Amino acid sequence: MNEVLGEALPLAVGVAISPVPIIAAILMLLSPAATRVAPAFLVGWLLGIGGAVTVFSLLGQLLPTGSEEGARPAVAITQMVLGSLLLMLAVRQWYDRPAPGADPVLPAWMKGVSAMTPLKAVVLGAALAAANPKNALLALSAGVTVARGELAVGSAAIVLVVWVLLAGATVAVPVVTALLVPDRVAAPLDRMRVWLVANNATVMCVLLVVLGVSLVGKSIGAL
């Protein structure tokens, strides 16, 4: 179990470093409806992450495992494809970055974040978690990792829970902290929001390159 967890956790960190949902959570926390909307968004975020990685771990059971013929090539090819897709996303992120001196353009839906209902916040959190291409690819890779580990049901469940908690930590920590000590975090959260908006493209590009190269390297080693 420890080996599978160790291999899957870097992928969880890749999901955790997602500036857009963190910015959305901060905007909700700075709104008058923070106590209702932000926790709902966190629930949706965790459900989206957990649902995606669980489904992919179940689908991963379809790949050859252990001593089955073709197990190593199948895993290697899967990792190669996933790594290549992450690198393609990195290239797209780089070319879509704002021009020097230009203000970053945020999604239009962020303007209405502060007026969202809890139900819409849950849906938004789940959508940002599961429908984002980067998160989907990382959840798929983590699911395949868990599946080919051939763990018992209990051990696999522990790995998935730990993975989801780590992947959701960057949204969970600000939300929980702001709800516990709201007077102390407003200014730091706003500074974090400004920094994330300004550096979103760079952060995502570097992250995607690191994770993509890592998966491609593992695939070459598995051949």
N, C-alpha and C positions, 0 to 999 in steps of 0.2 A: 504493500500500500504506500509506503513512504517513497518508493521510487516513482510510482505513478503520480503521487502528489507533487513531488519535486519537479517532475517534467511538466505538470499542468499549471503550476502556480505562476510562472512567467507569463503565460497566456492570460491569466486572470489580471495580472498587472497591466497588460495591454488593454484590457477592457476598462480597467479602473481609470487609466489615463485617457479620459474622453472629455475634452473641454466643454463641448456643447451642453451635455446634460448637467455638468457642474455649474455652468453659467445659468442654465434654466433654474436649477435648484436655488441658486443664490438670489436670482430675481424674485422667486417666490418667497424666500425668507425675508426679503426686504419689503415685501408688500404687506398691506393691512391684514390680508387673510393668511398670513404665514402659518399659523398654527393648524389650519385646516388643509391648505393646499400642499404645502411642502411634504408632510408625512405621507399624503396620498401619492404624490409623485415618487417618493422613495419606495413605497410598496409596489407601484407599477414597475419601477426600474428593477427591483429585485426579482419580481415575478417574470419579467421579460428575460433577464439573464438566466434565471434558474430554469425557466421553461425551455429556452433554446439549448442550453448545454445538456439538459436531461434528454430531450428528443434526439439530439445528435449522438449522445452516448448509446442510446437504444439502437439507432440506425447503424452505429459503428459495429454492432454485433454481427452485421451482415458481412463485414470484411473477414477474410481468412485470418485466424489467430494461431498462436502457438506453433505447433509442428505441422500445421496444415500446409499443403503444397501451395506456393504462391503467396504465403503470408508476408514475407519480407518485401518482395516487390510491390505488393498491394499497398502496404503501409508507406513505403518509400515514395511511390507515385502520388499517393494522397498528400503526403507532406510537401512534395515538390510542387504540386498544383496549388496548394494553399499558400505556400511561401511565394510563389510567382504572382499570385493574385494580390497578395499584400504589397509586393514590390510595385505592381501596376497601380495600386491605389496610392502608393507613395509618390509615384511620378505624376499622377493626376493632381494630387494635393499640392505638389510643388508648382505645377503650371497654373493652378487655380488660385494661388496665393495672391494677396493684394499687391499692387505695385508699390514700390518704395514711396513712403509719404502719404499713401492713400489710406483712408479709414476702412477697416475690415467691414464687410457686409454680413450681418447676422441674418438668420432665417426670419422671414416675416412673422411667423407665429410667435416669436419671442415678445413682440409688442403687446400681445394679449395675455402673457403668462400671469401677470399680477391679477387679472380678472377671471381666471379659470375657476371652474367648480372642482371639487375633489374628484368627481368621476372623470372629468376630462383630464385632470392631472394624472390619474392612474393610467388612463389610456395613453397619454403622451409618454409617460415614463416607460411603459412596456414597449411602445413603438420605437423609442430611441434606443432601447436596449437590444431588441431582437431584429429590428428592420435595418439597422445601420450595417452597411457591408463589412466594415472592419470588425465590429463586434460579432457578426454572424460567422465570419471566417475563423475568428479566434475561438468562439464557442464550438464550432465544428471541429477544429483541431483538438480542443480539450476533450470533446466527446469521444473522438477517435482514440485519444490517449487513454482515457478511462476504459473504453471498450476493449482495447487490445491488451490491457493489463490483466484481464480475466480475473477480476476481484470478486469476492463474495458480495452479495447484495448489500450487506451492512457496511462493508469497507468502501464499496463504490459510493454509497450514500454519504458517508463521511467525507470522502474526497470532494464530491459535488457540493456539499454544504459549505465546506471550507473555501472552495473555489468561488462560489457565489458571494460569500461574505467578503472575500478579498476584492473581487471584481466590483462589488457595490460600495466599497469602503469610502471612496472619494466623494460619493454623494451622501452616504449615511452619516459620516463624521460631521460635516457642516450642518446637516439638518438636525441631528441629535444635539449637537453643541449649541446651536442657535435656540433651540427650544428650551434647553436647560438654563442657559445664561444669555438671554437675548440682548441685554444692555451692553455686553462686553464684546460682542462679535460683529456688530453692524458695520463698523468702520473697516476691520480686517477683511470681512467678506466682500465689501465693495472694492477694496484694493485688489483682492484676488480676482474679482470679476474683470476689472480693467486690464489686469495683466493677461488673463486667459484670452480675452477678446483680441488683444494686440498680438499674442504669440500663438494663437490656435494653429495656424498653418504650419509653423516651424515645429511645434511640439508633435503634431500628428505625423509630419513627414519623417522626422527622425525616428519616432516610435515604429512606424510601419517598415522603414528600412531595416531597423535592428531585428524586428520579429520576422520579417520576410527572409532575411539572410540566415537567421537561426534555423528556420524550418527547412530552407533549401539545403543548408549544411547537414542537418540531420538526415534528410532524405538521401543525400550522397553517401553518408556514412552507413545507411541501412541497406544500400544496394549490394 
